[in-house]
């Protein structure tokens, strides 16, 4: 064997390297996999037997390769590729973890528990298999710093799956439930979620890349403890799930659609009462599509939103003032609006400018429209936006600061930008201004960022 740094390259299955030939337990498991046996109990028992038989060999692994192990599991190109993949996933992850059944305390100086396990089913030196593999990154973290780790293979808390040769090469199903019964964080890229068999019951963080909208909803339906959902480059899939998907715990919801026309149906399937951070930004502009009515969504889901980010296509057709009135808890608002074409931008900026009553008003100094706003970012803003509007938005008189009175408002930052978009290029020249505030306003600071278009 060769140990290049923190990686070990195994040209054959690990038990064959240890024993010179496949052990009986591996042969039994191989037979079940090759015959595509559907008996879950038989497969679980076979995998358990393999893990137990491999423990003496796995314990001999040098500690320096414990953090990252690269395993090639294709001894013969003529063998059934997917049968080996399905069989070897929990086998290799479980065997590597078996080397560390009970690590001492972190500061004891002894060998440490592996933070990640990287495996690929394609040998980088075997050109016969170039471009036909996939990678599984499994990260295990300490749940407690005060005691040793347990020997349970179910401690696997983070799993990252990523195809190396394209999503069409992913097999029908890979069952990792035996080594991820308490999985907390899952990242899936360019593969179908139903083909990855894991337990969703303990999942708190779900990140997908190029996974269809219907699969995202199905995963959310199964993972009732989710607190963070990040869906990147989400395409339109097949028929969505029946009924309403209720997720009571997600605090962060970030979605980046490939095509935003599906948002209407997608969000109508969701009930999200808990999000504090919501970001919806498409990659491309789709001016002729019908966008979801966020005003109705926020009326239905009275969530304690503090951060909201919208792209141009999501903000342009909205009644922004009516929509923002539904989220009075908002502290950070960021949205994109291209030049003067987005009337929603002007509406919301004017509403912000009018939110404070005149100084001589009997209504006092309070505002009911976004009273907690601390940060405003508007990219590609309309060029009609003027400096005088900034002072109105945050109720500041730049000419005579003392005339407003010693009212302590929260710290506010505003980024208000104009730019020119040429094809795929987005260029802007940025200037930053800092207001000099009197001593009585020392605890109230405002930073304004203005950008002018490149000529």
N, C-alpha and C positions, 0 to 999 in steps of 0.2 A: 504494500500500500504506500501511497505517496501523500504527504501532508503539506500542501502549499499554504503556509500561513494558517488561517483559521478554517480552511476548507479541506475536506477529505474526499477524494474521488474513488469510488468503488465501482469497478467495472462489472461486478456480478453481485447477486444478492448477498446480504451480509452474512447469512448463515453459511453459505458456500465458502466465503472467505475464511470463516472461522473453522469450519469442519472439513473443507475440501470437497464437500458434496452437500446437496440439499438435505436437511434433517427430515426426519419422518413427519414432524409437525408441519413443516413447510410444504412437504409433498401433499399432505392431506388438505391443507388450505388451498394449494394450487389446483388440486383436483376439483374441489368445490367451485372455485372461481372459473376454471375452464369449462365446467359443465353448466355454469350459470345457475347454480342451485339457488332457489328462492327461499330456502329455509333459513330465516333470520337467526334462529337459535343455534342452528348447526354452524353457521358462519361465525357467530359471536364466540362460540366455544372453540372453534378452530383458531380464531385470531388470538384468543386468550392463551391457548396452548403454545402458539408460536412465540408470543411475548415472553412466556415463562421460560421456554427453552433457550431463548436468546439472551436472557439476562446475564449469564456468566460471560458471554462474549462482549456484550455491550458495555459491561462494567470496565473492560480493558481499554475503552476509548480514551485517548489522551484528553485531559481537561481543556487544553487549548482549542480543541475542535468542538467543544460542547456548545458554543454559542451559535455556530453555523455549520451545518452538515449538508454536503451536497451528495446525493445518492443517485446513482444511475441504476435503473432496474429494467434494462432491456438486453438480456443475454443473447437473444436470438431474434432477428428481424422478422422471422416467419411465425413467431408466436402471436397469440391473440393479444394485441396491444391493450385493448380496453379491459380485458379480464385481469391483466396484470396491474393496470392502474387502479381498478376497483379494489383489488385485493391488497395492494401495497400501501395505500394511503394510511389507514390506521395502523398497519403493521409497522411501518418505518417510524411514524411519529410516536407510537406507543413504545417501540423498542428503544428509541433514543431517550425518551423520558424515563425509562426504567433504569437508566444509569444513575439517575439522581433521585433515589427514593426518599431521602431525608437529609437535605443539606444542612450543615450547621448554620449558626448565625452569620449574617453578612460580613461582619467585621472580624471573624475568627481567623481569617487568613487561609482557610481551607478552600477546596474547590467550590466554585459557585454554581448555582443553578443556571441552566441555559436560558438566555433571554429570548432566543429565537432559533427556529429550526427551518432551514431552507432545503427543499428537496426538488429535484427535477428528474423527470423520467426520460431524459435524453442525454446521452453522453456528449459533452462538448468536443470530444476527440473522435467521435464516430460519425463521419459524414453521411453514413447511410440514413441517419435519423435526424439530420439537420433540418430544423424548422418544423419538427413534429413532436412537440413536447408541451408540458405545462408545469407550472411552478406553484407550490403551496408554501406560504410563509406562515408559520405558526408561532405566536409569541406568548410565552407564559410569564406571568409576573407574580411577585409575592403578594399575597393578600394580607400578610402581617409581617412586620419587621421585628416582632418580639419573640418569635418562636420558629422552630424548624418547619420545613415544608412536609407535607404528607406525601405518601407514596402513590396516591391515587392518580391514575391517568386522566381523570375527569377534571384536573386542575387547569387544563388548557383554557385560557380566557380570551385570546385574540387569534383570529384566523384571517389570513389574506390570501385569496385565490386569484391567480392571474394566468391566463394562457400565454404561452410563448410563441406558438405557431399559428395563432388565429382561432377564433371561437368555434370554427367548424370541426376542429380536432378534439374538442372536449367530448368525453364519453357520455353514455346514456345516464349514468349515475355513479357518484362516488360517495360511499357511506362513511362518514367520519363521526358518527354518533357515539361510537365506543370510546373515542378519545376527546370528545368535546361535549360532554353532557351538561356542562355548566358554562357554555360559551357566552361571553359578554360583549365582545366586539367582533363584528364580521364585515369584511370588505370583499366585495365580489365584482370582478371586472370582466366584461365581455363574455360571460357564460350564463347559462340559464339557471336561475336559482333552484328550480325543482330538481336539477341534476346534481345538486350539492346537498346531500342529506346530513343535516345538523339539527341539534335541538335549539329551537327558538325561544323556549320558555324563559331562559335567563338573559336573553340578549337585551343589551341597553343601548348599543351603538351600531347602526347599520349604515354602511357606505356602499353605494353601487356606482358603476361606471358602464354606460351603454347597456343598461338593463331596462327592459320595456316597462311601461307604466302599470300594466296588469300584474306583472310579477312583483313590482314594488308594493302594490296594494296587498297582494297575497302574503308577502313577508310581514307587512305591518299587522295584518290580521292575525298572524300566528305569534307575533312577538309583542305581547301586551305590556312588557316592561320597558319598551323603548323610550329613551330620553333624547336621543339624537338621531336624526335621519338626514343623510346627505345623498341626494340623487343627482348624479352628473350625467350630462349628455343623454337624457332619458328619451328614448324614442316611443312612438305609438305602438302598442302591442295589439293583441287580440281582444276579445270580449272581456270587460272588467268583471270583477267579482260581484256576486249578487248582494244586495242589501248595503247598509251603511257600515263603513269601517270606523269603529270608535277607538281612538287611541288617547287614553287619559293622561299619559305621562310625558309625551315628547315636549321638550323645552326648546329644542332647536330644530328647525325644519328648513332645509336648504335644497332647492330644486333648480336644475338647469336644463330646461327642455330643449330638444332638437327642433321641435315644431310646437309652437305654443297654442295651436288650435285645440289640443286635447285637454288643456287646463280646465276648461269648463266642466267636462264630464269627470275629470280626475278629482277636482276639489269638491264636487257635489257628492262624491262617494266618501268623503272624509268628515269626521267630526273631531276637531282638535281644540279642546278647551284650555290647554295648558301652555302652548308655545309662547316663549318670551323673545325668541329670535326667529324671524321669517325672512328668507331671501329667495326671490324668484327672478331670475334673469336668463333670458334666452340668448343663445350664441349669435343668432342672426335676426335681422329685422324682417318681420312679416306684417306689413302694414294693412293687408286686406283681410286678415283673419279676425274672427270674433273672439274676443278675450273674455275670460271669466269675470263676472261681476264681484269684485272683492268687497264691495259695500254689503251685499247680501251675505257673503261668507262671514264677515266680521259680526253682522247682526245675529247670525246663527251660532257662531262660536265666539262667545264673549271671553276672549283670551287676554291674559295680562301682558300684552305685547310691549316690549321695550325697544327692540331693534327691528326696523323694517327696511328692506332693500328691494327695489323694483327696477327692472330694465325698461327701456324705452317702449317696447311693444306692450308691456304689461301696464305701464302708467298712462300711455297716451289716450286710450279710450275710456279711462275711469273718470268718474266724478270725484276728483281727489279730495275735495273739501268734505263731501258726504262720507267718503270712505274713512278719512282720517278722524272724523268726528266719532267713529265707532271704536277708536283705540286711544282714549285719552291718556293712557299710561305710557305712551310712546316717549322715549328719550332720545333715540338716534334714528334719524330719517335720511335715507340715501336713495336717490333715484336718478335715472338717466332720461334726458329729453333732448331730442335733436333740434337744435336751432329754434326757429320761431314756429315750427310746424306742430309742436305739442302744446295745445291750449291748456292741457291739464297742469303743465308747469306753471303757467301764468296764474291760473286759478288758485293753486295751492300757495304760491308765493304771496299773492295778494291777500289770501285768507290769513296767512301768518302775519302779514303787515298790519292787518286790521284787528288782530286778536286782542290787543290791549286797548282799553278805552282811553279817551282823551284825559289829560291831567285834571280838567275841571269837572269830569264826569262824577255823578253821585254813586255810580256803581263800584267805585273804589279802584283798587290796583290789581284785582285778580282777573284771570282769563280762564275761560272754559274750553278753549280750543288749543289742544296740545299744551297744557300748562306745565308739563315736566320736560319739555323739549330742551335738550342740551347740545345736540349736534345735528347740523343740517349739511348734507352734501348733495349738490346738484351738478352732475356732469353733463356737458354739452348744453348748458343752459341757454335760454333765449337771450339774444343780444340786447333786448329792451330792458333787461334787469339793471336797475340803477343803484348807485351807492345809497341814495336816500331811503331805498326800501330796506336795506340792511338795518338801519337804525330803527325803523318801525317794527321790523320783525322781532327784535330783541329789546325794544323799548329803551333805546339809548339815544341821548342827544349829544352828538359828537362836538357840537359847537359850544355847548354850555352844560357840562356834565352835572354840575351842582343843581341845575334848575329842576332836575327830575326828583331830587330828594334822596335821602340816604336809605334807599330801599335795596336790600341785599338780594340780588337774583343769583341763580346758580351760574357756574362757569359755563360759557357757551363757546362753541367753535363752529364756524361756518365755512364751507368750501363751495363757492359759486363760480362756475367755470363756463366759458364759451370756447368752442373749438371748431375746426374744420375737418371733415371726414372726406378723404379722397380714396375711393376704392376700399381696399382692405386696411389702409393706413389711417391711424387716428393720431393726429399731431396737435400739440398745443404748447404754447409758451406760457409759463406760469410765473406770476409775481406774487409775493407774500407781503402783507401789510400787518403791522402790529399797532394796535391803538395804545396810546399812552394815557393811562387813567390816573386821576388824582389819588392822593393817599387814602381818602375816605372810601375809595372803591378798590382798595388794594386786594381785597378778597374776591373781586369780580373782574375777570380778565376775558377779553374777547380777541380771538384771532380770526382774521378773515383772509381767505385765499382766493384771489382772482386770477383768471387765466384769460389771455387775449388770443384771438386766432392768429395763426401764422400767415403772414402776407406773402 
